[in-house]
Amino acid sequence: MPSSFDRVVAVDAGVDELFSYGGVTPDNVETLVHGAIFTRKPSDLVNTAIFVGGSNVAAGERSSKPSRSLCSVHSRSRS
C-alpha cells in the first residue's frame, strides 16, 4: 500500500500531479519508469521525479536501483 506520509509530504511540497503505486519490486519497476520517461518529450523530463519510499528501506533500495539505472541511461542518450 502506498505511504500516506510520503504522499502528504509531496502534496505539501507543491507537486502538481502525484501517482502512487504499491507493491513495486525490482522486477516490475522498469515498466513504471518507462511509462514516466518515454511518454514525455526530453524538455519535460526535468519536471519528472521518481520517488521510492515506504517503510522497508532495504526493499526500497532494491527497487530504486533499477530505476536510477534506467533514468541515467536515458539521460545520457539525450546528451
Secondary structure as the mmCIF struct_conf table of DSSP 4:
data_model
#
loop_
_struct_conf.conf_type_id
_struct_conf.id
_struct_conf.beg_label_comp_id
_struct_conf.beg_label_asym_id
_struct_conf.beg_label_seq_id
_struct_conf.end_label_comp_id
_struct_conf.end_label_asym_id
_struct_conf.end_label_seq_id
HELX_RH_AL_P HELX_RH_AL_P1 SER A 4 ASP A 12
TURN_TY1_P TURN_TY1_P1 ALA A 13 GLY A 14
BEND BEND1 ASP A 16 ASP A 16
BEND BEND2 GLY A 22 GLY A 23
TURN_TY1_P TURN_TY1_P2 PRO A 26 ASN A 28
HELX_RH_AL_P HELX_RH_AL_P2 VAL A 29 ILE A 37
TURN_TY1_P TURN_TY1_P3 PHE A 38 THR A 39
BEND BEND3 ARG A 40 ARG A 40
HELX_RH_3T_P HELX_RH_3T_P1 PRO A 42 ASN A 47
BEND BEND4 SER A 55 SER A 55
HELX_RH_AL_P HELX_RH_AL_P3 VAL A 57 ARG A 78
#
